[in-house]
Amino acid sequence: MVRYFASDSVDYFDVRAILNKANLPPGVTYQLGGQYESQQTAFRGLLTVFGLALALVFIVLVIQFRSYLKPLIILFAAPVSLVGALAALWVTRTPLNISSFMGLIMLLGLVVKNGIILLDYTDRLRAERDMPLARALREAGRVRLRPILMTTLCTIFGLAPLAIGLGAGAELQRPLAIAVIGGLTLSTFITLLVMPTLALQLEELGSRKLFSRWTYYKKRGVET
């Protein structure tokens, strides 16, 4: 058996391609180890953390909205944010390592806040002003646009020095910052443009009102 210790993912794929084309003698096998092997073990652990984080976020959203469909609408931005994060890593030629994977986990908590801000205010308008859903979504988008953009831009600007690589040790956290910036940027547009459309479509297709005129706010005496 031949062991090769790959130093990074690029070496791994190069060596793997060469060994796949090689005609090894009978009884001879190969095994790749080293940093790549340790990284794959860490990735499996982080994948479990990712699934657990997704489940916990969904449970919190269900408790908040007392619904199963609204959390799914909000979580629709999560896979889209992963696309934005991976695209940002690809454009900047940054490898998908443990640091960037931790950024993907962070995105789960960051991207849902915009959806919560938007849909929670939509429910409030429906409950207190008796608005149609389309009008409530437009009003919520207009009123909540500023806080959504402010929180998003604060996060992006706060991570910008790490993404650029400024400061001691910034290179270690640079993949995390790039992944969060890319995912958060794309998910913000999805929240503002696609999420209201998805909510309207589900409202029209559903047999019951998805955005019912809740008495939740009236019972608690909350005012707009």
Secondary structure, DSSP 8 states (H G I E B T S, - for coil): -EEEEESSHHHHHHHHHHHHHS---TT--EEEEEHHHHHHHHHHHHHHHHHHHHHHHHHHHHHHHT-SHHHHHHHTHHHHHHHHHHHHHHHTT----HHHHHHHHHHHHHHHHHHHHHHHHHHHHHHHH---HHHHHHHHHHHHHHHHHHHHHHHHHHHHHHHHT-STTHHHHHHHHHHHHHHHHHHHHIIIIIHHHHHHHHHHHSSS-SS---SHHHHHT---
